[in-house]
Every structure is written in C-alpha cells, then in structure tokens.
Amino acid sequence: MKKEVLHIITSLKKVHPRRLLKAKDLSELGFDILDVVDIIVAVEQTYQLTIPDEVPVYSVDDFVNYVYSQRKQQ
C-alpha cells in the first residue's frame, strides 16, 4: 500500500520517492495546501474512501496509516 501511495504522490508532483519517505511533513518538500488537496482527492478515488478535513495528513505515513485503518474496518 505504501508503494501505491508513493506512486500517487509522485505522479502528482515530481519528487523522488526516497525524499518523500524521509520527510516528516510534505511541506518540507515544497508541497502546499493545494498539492495536499490533490493528493487527498487522488487517494480517496483510488481507495474509494473519504478523508475527513479533521484527519491530519501531513506525510506519506499519515496517508498510508489512514488508508490502512479504513480498510481494516471494512
């Protein structure tokens, strides 16, 4: 699942996956709020789920953990 999320992010913004994995926050790599919204929409469409506004998604791990937790509940 982590590879899939990395692919989603790197398809939206050209950044090396290794740099994504090292970053604690996507903003460290120059991602702005619109970039994050694009990632949220792509992840929601890919995994057919909704990421509520109050869910903190600042890193690759945040996205992966949220998707994993939602799939586990299904």
C-alpha atoms as one frame of an Amber mdcrd trajectory, in Angstrom:
protein
   0.000   0.000   0.000   2.874   2.372   0.739   4.191   1.914  -2.808   0.762
   2.779  -4.205   0.523   5.944  -2.119   4.053   6.922  -3.149   3.081   6.404
  -6.782   0.002   8.608  -6.367   2.063  11.402  -4.839   4.936  11.193  -7.318
   2.504  11.192 -10.233   1.071  14.487  -8.986   4.341  16.186  -8.096   7.762
  15.218  -9.348   9.720  14.261  -6.261  11.904  11.216  -5.640  10.131   8.580
  -3.502  13.141   8.328  -1.182  12.816  12.031  -0.335   9.114  11.509   0.369
   9.843   8.705   2.790  12.409  10.770   4.705  10.191  13.843   5.040   8.223
  14.199   8.253   5.954  16.717   6.574   5.175  17.181   2.888   5.668  20.931
   3.282   9.401  20.217   3.810   9.469  19.236   0.130   7.612  22.283  -1.116
   4.104  20.850  -1.114   1.460  23.485  -0.489  -2.150  23.053   0.623  -3.378
  22.669  -2.961  -0.870  19.871  -3.559  -2.098  18.103  -0.426  -5.732  18.511
  -1.512  -4.836  16.955  -4.877  -3.227  14.028  -3.053  -6.261  13.627  -0.792
  -8.617  13.530  -3.786  -6.424  11.014  -5.619  -6.135   8.763  -2.550  -9.893
   8.969  -1.957 -10.610   7.995  -5.563  -8.042   5.215  -5.626  -9.171   3.595
  -2.382 -12.858   4.605  -2.568 -12.911   6.295   0.807 -13.288   9.751   2.279
 -10.592  11.528   4.252 -12.397  13.988   6.549 -10.991  17.502   6.902 -10.145
  16.911  10.555  -7.837  13.960   9.788  -4.225  15.171   9.880  -2.430  14.062
   6.721   0.969  15.702   6.624   3.197  12.847   5.471   3.228   9.684   3.393
   2.866   7.658   6.585  -0.205   9.679   7.575  -1.872   8.779   4.275  -0.834
   5.122   4.472  -1.941   4.775   8.102  -5.323   6.334   7.398  -5.993   4.144
   4.354  -4.870   1.064   6.279  -7.123   1.877   9.244 -10.127   2.390   6.979
  -9.558  -0.815   5.039  -9.127  -2.722   8.293 -12.550  -1.513   9.465 -14.302
  -2.713   6.302
